[in-house]
Amino acid sequence: AAMEEPAAHNGSAAGAAPGAWTPARPPATPEGMALAYGSLVLMALLPIFFGALRSVSCAKSKNSSEMPETITSRDAARFPIVASCTLLGLYLFFKIFSQEYINLLLSMYFFVLGILALSHTISPMMNRFFPANFPNKQYQLLFTQGSGESKEEIVNYEFDTKDLVCLALSSVVGVWYLLRKHWIANNLFGLAFSLNGVELLHLNNVSTGCILLGGLFIYDVFWV
């Protein structure tokens, strides 16, 4: 009886309720750790490589007048400050408003942006799977302000039927993420965000990149 009492005491100290069975977590194996760390390295390097490759291909296919704006040194130094203010604002929102509404708002935000980012990511790859006789129609979304000579374009986006198919496939992943919050759907959105960020991020020189990376390093160390 004296030998059984410590065992019962240790079981209650571990937080196990009487009569309840808590499954033990399986021990980590070297193969599992290697797979986990290898996946992290691949998910960190692949968006950089393919994003830079798509950025170069996009720059070659466009004229000099159609090139997007580049990030200056002032923008690079301001980016970590703006990101810090945004993160602080989210923290204050969580303190003031109900957590359920904030989580719903963020879920809808990442749902919409994730669908658009994933659709833009898979669109070049999906074009190879469409047959040659696929009825591809062109569309244009145009939103202007004013009239006559003072008319100003606010939104001018051209797309086709293939882009709509990619958008529908991305919407399936978005609904999966919204309903289940599955880690695969979450990682697909994360990879799409990273790849699009690298593709659309244009730096004018190396010093601007060093300023941006240095500021983001301090931002990551401070906030995380």
Summary of the structure (lengths in Angstrom):
residues: 224
radius of gyration: 24.6
end to end distance: 49.7
largest distance: 95.5
contacts: 501
relative contact order: 0.13
helix: 70%
strand: 8%
